[in-house]
Amino acid sequence: MIDTSHDIRTVNGLIATTLDSVEGYQEAADDIENSRFGAIFNARAQERRSVVSDLQAQVLSLGGNPEDDGTVLAGAHRVFLGLKAKIMGADDTAVIDEVERGEDHIKAKFETAMADEDLSPDTMAAVRQAYQSVRAGHAEMSAMQSGQQV
């Protein structure tokens, strides 16, 4: 029997990070005043939900139990940001900056996984497929942050 535990741990870590991304986009959509940006954030959250489903299917195919919750660290970070926003007031620029920071984080996590030579070919293919959404989201948020038309 092939040991799939490394693949399962790696993909579950990506699932947790992607779930954090979904929550981050939902919160950003709620916090931003520009409705066009809110619609973009909601669409990106929905796309990331699809990524989570695909990655969960990969974990199931490996015989594992897929992650269904975000990371503890992200939860603590969101609480802090919520408090900071209440104290300081969050404008659209601050919300976009925070979303872009989250995109930097998830992109780095996926790039680390894609550099992992111990992943099976099937798992690597699933990670690369999911990364397409991450790369597109990162590019879109970078453009939004720099003031380019999105």
C-alpha positions, 0 to 999 in steps of 0.5 A: 500500500502506498503511503499517502499521508504526506499528500493528505497533510499537504492538501489539507493544509492548502484546503485550510488556507483556501478556506481562510481565503474564502472567509477573507473575501466574504469579510472584505465584501461586507466591509468594502463600500464600493459595490463593484469591489464587493461583487468581485470579492464575492465572486472570488470567494465563490471560486475559492469554494470550488477550489476547496471542493476540488482539493477535498475530492483529492484528499478523499481519493487518497483515502483521507479525511478532508479539512473543512475548517480554516486555520486557527492563526487566520481566525485570530488574525481576523479577530484582530483585524475586526477590532482594528477596523472598529477602532480605526475605521476601515476604508476601501483602500485598507480593505483592498490592502488586507485582501492583497496581503491574504493573496500573497500568503495563499500564493506562497503556500501553493508555490511551496506545495508545488515545489514539493518533489515528494507529492504524487503526480495526481496530487501535484496535478490537483495542486497545480489546477487549484493554483490557477485560481490562486494566481488569477486572484493574486493578479486581480487583487494586485491590480486592484491595489495598484489602482488599475481597472479591474 
